[in-house]
Amino acid sequence: MIVKLLPTPQKILDAADRAEDKYLNALENAPTKSGWNRTFGIRIPSKYDALREYNQTMKGLQELCESRGYEGIIEPKVEEVPVTRVNREQS
């Protein structure tokens, strides 16, 4: 049975675009290691923190699409299965 998915709403696509812009800027400006701002007493997130937050945001939007029957915003991974030849013993 083939299930036809609904097109992804523009609202979700816009949210994904905003997230990409936000986290691209954060990745460019973030330090490699997280730190601490003594003046304001706040934590400075690292590149890893920004990337993790971006991935969680995009996965959340993907799950929202899947739960409502929309096409996703993330392309599915296609696993490549290597083809191997079976060695047969000849008698």
Secondary structure, DSSP 8 states (H G I E B T S, - for coil): -----B---HHHHHHHHHHHHHHHHHHHHS-SS-EEETTTTEEE--HHHHHHHHHHHHHHHHHHHHHTTB--SS-----------------
